[in-house]
Amino acid sequence: MAGEKTEKPTAKRRRETRKKGQVARTPEFGQWLTILVVSALVGPLLTRELRTWQDIFEASLRSISDPEPAKALDLMGSAMRHAFMAIITLGSIVLVIGVVTAVAQGGMVFAPKAAKPSLKKLDPISGFKRLFGPQTLWQGAKILLKSAVVALIGYLAIRSIMPLIGGLMPMSTVIGTVQGKAINLLRTVAVVGLVLAAADYMMAKRRMDKQMKMTKDEVKDEHKQAEGDPKVKGAIRSRQLAMARSRMINSVADADVLLVNPTHVAVALKYDPEQGAPRVIARGAGAIAARIRAKAAESQVPLVQDVPLARALYRSCEVGQEIPRELFAAVAQVLAFVISRRGHGHQGGEHTTPRTVLEALPEVPTASRRRRAERAARPARAANVPLSAAEQLLDEE
């Protein structure tokens, strides 16, 4: 069905949902983690605290026999500082755990929209559905399960302590044993609570993903809005042009020759006898021509100054096109010169045109007209066509 939400939420839908404060999380995760950490630290902390407060009380009792206001104020200040540091330590632990659990469950979310009053929240029908919905049933089952687990663990802990209380063991031993049992009880309950909190988080995430699902029409409309934005289209087009230009300039390293005019226009040619006529693999004017020249010099590609030929090729060819048949003879002379130098071990360098007679070049159709003609004549290219005189000259070299 067209209205059925079967598609995964897009990045935009996720951002909008997050702005509304709708993030999958469970507050119990931080609570149980805090209890677990405190239960792990309470042993050494409690021992240290008892020793410190015992010293303070002993000092207080000694000061009774020799009362001095200065000593009393010093003891009071020491006790207050110690209590303050204990509170700060415990508060810092709780704060760090709260931040860590919040980040682990989707990060800190500031959602002013969630605080705005909404009449939908006062809808009795929606409230009735929430009261008997699957989320409420899950919360009830979770509470019952936690209560049962805590009761069972508590019962087992108390049963193991009872023989010690009724025996003849010293009170200090009983207190130490009860303290250890209580700490173990806290740890066990915290671990079980963490498991339930993890299950609750998975349920909340699954429920949130289900709520964010979209219909096929919603996904199509969102893509249309994103693609229809002139700024987005312009940015995409700019990136595409930049990437294509970068690839074109990098391909200059594979060129056989670079024809220039001498600074305003640059056309790089590549000739492969197995692929037919020479092809233009890079072309540019102005700043692009300067970058092409720099790449050619870096890659030791021969540079030939031939003003009329460079202009004719720039006007009549696009990147990837074969040179027009009318320019075969002129290009063949240039390539023959370059290939001859390469055969003698010479590479790179700047040269004047090897064409001895700079006859007027024939009129050549522009690149766009040639592209249309190539599309129209594409079926005829499958036939075997004999090589022209220019092509034979290139093959002989």
N, C-alpha and C positions, 0 to 999 in steps of 0.2 A: 504494500500500500504506500501511496505517495506521502501520507502524513505520518507514517510510522518512523520513529526515531531509531535508526539502525546504524548511523554513521558515527565514527569516533569524533570527539570534539576537536575543532581546529585550535591553533594557538591563540587566535583572537578570542574565541569563546572562552578558553581557559583564563585569559587575562581579564576579560569582563567579569567572569565569575569570581575571580580573586579580588577584584576591586569591590565587589559586593560583600566581601568578608566570608564567602562560602568556600572554606578550605577544609579538607578532610583532616581531622585531628581529634584526639581524646585527651581531656585534661588529667585523667587518671594515670596516664603514663608518667608524667612528671611527679605526681604524688607518690606513686609506688617506688619510683626510682629514688626519690628523696628518702623514703623510709629505709630502703635497702642500703643506701650510702651511710645514713646516720647509724643504722644498726651495725655496719661494719666498723665505724669509727667510735661508737659509743663505749666500747671496752677500754681502749687506751685513754680516751678523753675522760671517761668517768673516773678511772684510777687517778689520773693527774689532778682532776678537779677535787676529788675527795682529799687527796694529800695536801693540796694547797689550802682548802678551806679548813682542814684540820690544823694546819700551822697557824692560820689566822685566829681560830678559836683558842688555841693554846696561848698565843700571844695576848689575846684579850683577857684570858683568865689570869695571866701573870701580871698584867697591868692593873688588875684590881687591887693587888697588895701594894702597889706603888703608883697610885693614880697621878697621871700628868696629862694636862690638856694636849700638849704637843704630840705625845705618843698615841693618845686616843684619836686625834685627827689624822695622824699618819696611818693608823690601822684602818680607819674608816675610808680614807682615800685609797689605800691598797685594795680593800675589799670591793670598792666601787669600780676601780680600774679593772680588776680581775673579772667582775661580773660583766662589765661593758665589753671587754675583749671576748668573753665567751659568747655573748649575744651576737657580736659582730661576726665571729667565726661561723656560728651556726647560720646566721642570715646570709652570709656570703655563699656558703655551700648551697643553700636553698635557691638563691638567686642564680648562681651558675647553672645548676641543674635545670631550673625553669627555662633559661635562655637556650640551653643545649637541646632540650626536648622540643621547644618551640621551633627552633631552626630545623631539627630533624623531621618535623612534621609539616614542612612547607614554608618555614621561615616566618619572620615577623610580618604581620599583616596589619596595615592601617587602612581601615575601610570606613570612611565617614558615611557612606550610603547605608551601611548596616544600622547606624544609630538613628537614622531618620524614621519618624513614625509612619506607619503604613496601615491603611484600613484593611488590607488583606489579612493582617494578623488578628483582626477582630472578627473574622468570618466564622460563625459557629459551625458551619458545615465542614470547613477545613480543619477546625479544631477537633471536631468529632472524629474525622478521619485520622488525624494524628494520634488521638487518644487510643484508638484501636488498630493503629497501623503496625507494620512489621518492626519499625524502629522502637516503638513502645514495648512490644513483646520481647524484643532482644534486650532492652534495658531491664525489664523485669526478670528475664531469665538470668541475666548477668548478676543482678543483685542476689537472687536466690542461690546461685552457684557460689558467689563469694562468701555469702553467709554460711553455707554448708561447709565450705573448705576451711574457713576460719574457725568454725565451731569444732570441726574434727581435729584440726591441729591443736587448738587450745585444750581439748579434752585429753589428747594424747600427752601433751606437755604436763598438764596438772596430774594425770595419773602417774607419770614418772617421778613427780616431785613428792607426792604424798608419803611414800615410805621414808623419805629423808626427814620429813617434818615430825613423824611419829616416832622416830628412832632416838638413839642416845648420842647422836653426833653433835659436836660443838656448834654453837650458833653461828660462828664466823664461817664454818664450812658450809652450813645450810644456806647462809646468805649468799656466799659465793656461787654455790651450785644453782640456787634459784635465779641469780643474776645471769649466769650463763645460759640456763634454760630459756629465760625470757628473751635474751638476745637472739638465740637460735629460733625462737618462735617468731620474732619480728622478721628475721631474714627469710624464713620459710614462707610466711604470709606475703612478704614483699615480692618474692620470686613468683609465687602463684598469681599475685596481682599484676605483675608485669606481663605474664603470659596472657591473662585475660585482657589487659590493656592493648597488647599487640593484636589480639583477635578483634577487639573493638575497633582498633584503627583500620584493620583490613576491611571490616564491614563498612565503616564510614567512608573509606576510599572507594569501595565498590559502589556504595549508594551514591556518592558524589559523581563518579564516572557515569553512572546510569542517568542521573539527572542532567548531566551536561551533553548527553548524546543529541545528535542533530538529525533532521530529516535530509534526504537527498536534495530537496529544493533549497533548504537553508544553506547547505554547503555550496551549491551552485551560485546562489545569490551573493554569498560572501566572497567567492572568487571573482564574480563579476564586479563587485564594488572595489575590490583591491586592484584588479587589472584596469578598471575604468578610471582610476584616479590619474590625472595628467602628471602629477609629480612622481607617482610610482612608475608609470610608463616611461617617463623621461629618465628617471634614475636607472631603470633596467636597460633602456636603450643606450645610455651613456656607458654603462658597465660593459655591455656587449661590444660596443664600438672600441672601447679601450682594450678589451681582451683580443679582439680581432686584429687591431693595429699592432699589438704586442707580438702576436703570433706571426704576422706578416713581416715585421722587422727582424724577428729571430730567423725567419726563413732565408734572409739575405745571405746567411753563411753558406747556403747550398747553391747559390747562384754561380753561373759560369762567367757572367759579365754584368757590369752595371753601366748603363748609358745615362749620361748627365747632360745638362743644358746651360751652363756648366754647374750652376748652383741652385737654380730655381726648380728644376724638374729632375727626377731620378727614376729610372725604370730598370729593375733587375730581371734578367732572363736566365732560364734554365733550359738546356737542350738535352733530351734523352732520345736517341735514335729509335728506340723501341716504342716510344709514345707519340711519334709523329713530329709535327713542327715544334719549334721552341715556344715555351710558355712564359708568360709574365708571372713571376711569383711575388713581386713587390713593386709598388709604384707610389709616388707621392710628390707633393709640391710644397715649397716653403719649408716650414719647420720639420714636416715629415720627411722631406727630401734630405734635409741635413742629418736627421737620425739614420736614414738609410745609408747615406754616405759614410757616416761614422761606423756603422756596423760592418759595411763592406771593407773599410780600411782595417778594422779590427780582425776581420776574418780573412784578410789577404785576397779579396776578390778584385780582379782587374777592373779599373774604372776607365771608361772611354768617353771622351768629350766629343759628342756629335749632336750639334744643336737641332738640325732638322729631323734627324731620325729619332732623337729622344722625344721631341715634341709630338711627332707623328704617332709613336708608340703610346705615349701618355694619353693622347686624345682618342685613340682607336681601340685601346685594350683595357680590360679590367683584370684584377688579380685572378689568376687561374685560367685565363683565356689564352688560346694560341694566337701567335701574331698573325695579322692578315696576310693573305697570299701576295698582295701587292708589295709587301715589304720584305719578302723572302730574300731577294737578291742582296739588298742593302745589309740585312742582318747576317746573311751568310758570310759576307766579307769580314764583318766585325768578329764573328765567331771563329772564322778560319784563322784570323790574326791571333786571337786569344788562345786557341787550341795549339797553334804552332809554337807560341811562346811557352805554353805549358809543357810541350814535348821537349823543349830545350831546358827545362828545369826552372823557368821563371814564373813567379806568381806575384799577384798583387800589382801595385803601382798605378800611376795615373798616366794615361796615354791620350794622344790626339787620335782622331778617327783614322783608321787605315784605308778608308775609301779614298782612292786617288782622284777620282772624278766625282765631285759632289753634284751630280745631276739632280734636277728637280724631282722630288719623290712624287709618285702618283697620288691622286686623291684617294683617301681611305675613309670608309664609313666610320662614324663615331662608334664608341663602344656599345651604346644602347641599340643602335641599328644593327650592329653585327650580332648582338645577342638574340634579337628577334629573328634574324636571318638563319642563325644556327639552329634555333628551335624548329624553324620551318623545314630546314634541310637535313634534320637529324636522321630520317629513314634512309637517305641516300648515302650516308657515311659508312654503311655496312658493306658497300661495294668496294672492289679493289680499284684504286685510282693510281695510275703511274706517277712516279716521282717527278716533280718539276726540276728544272735545271738547278735552281738554288738548293733544293733538297739533296740532289746528287753531289753538289759541291761540298756540302756539309758531311755527307757520308764518306766522301773520299778523304777528308781530313781525319 
